[in-house]
Amino acid sequence: MKSQGVSTKAIREVYGMTQVQFAEKFEIPLRTVQNWEQRYCCPVYVLRILQWCLYYESECARLEKLMQV
């Protein structure tokens, strides 16, 4: 069953990540990421957690850059 709305693929593409990079970053088996994108939906709560982690990380990096200027 495919999910509707935000997908694993959409999240990782926003952050410019390949499936391999995404899987390695979150220590998710590559096959699981592939299944989420091709066949089965990722649980919504997992998508929210992954999205939040990437957003938080990017905001921290952005603020760190601002503080160095």
N, C-alpha and C positions, 0 to 999 in steps of 0.2 A: 504494500500500500504506500503510495507516494503522499508526502505531506503537502499541505498548501501553505502559502505565505513564505516566510523566511526559510531558507534551506542552508544546509552545511556548505554547499557549493557557493551560494551567494555570499555567505559570511567570509569564507576563505578568499574568494575573489576580490572582495572589497579591500582586504588586507594584503593582496598580491601574493598569496601563498599557493603552492602546489598541493596536491593531495598528500604527497610524501612529507612536505614541510609541516602541514597541518597535523598529520598523524604523529609525527615525531614531537612536535611542540607540546601536544596534549597527551602524549603517551597512549594514543588510541591505535589499535591495530589498523594497518593500512587497509586490509580487507573490510573492516567495519566501516571506515570512511567511504570506501568504494561502494559498499552495499547501501549506505545511507543516500548516496548520490544517484545510484542507478536503480535500486529495487525497493528498498525499505525506508520508511521515514525514520528520522532521528527523533527521539522523544523531545517534545517542546521544551521541557525544563533543561535538557542538556544543551539545546541550541541557545537558550537564554544565558546559561552559565558561560558557554564558550564565547558568545558575543560580548558579554560583560567583561570577561578576562581580556580579550583583545582590545576593547575600548579603553579599559583602565590602563593597560600597558602603553597604548599609544598616547593617552593623555599624560601619563607620567613622563614619557620621553619628550613630549612637547613642552611641558613645564620645565623640565630639566634644561632643555635648550634655551628657553627664555631666561632662566636664571644665570646662564653662562654669559649672556650678552652684556 
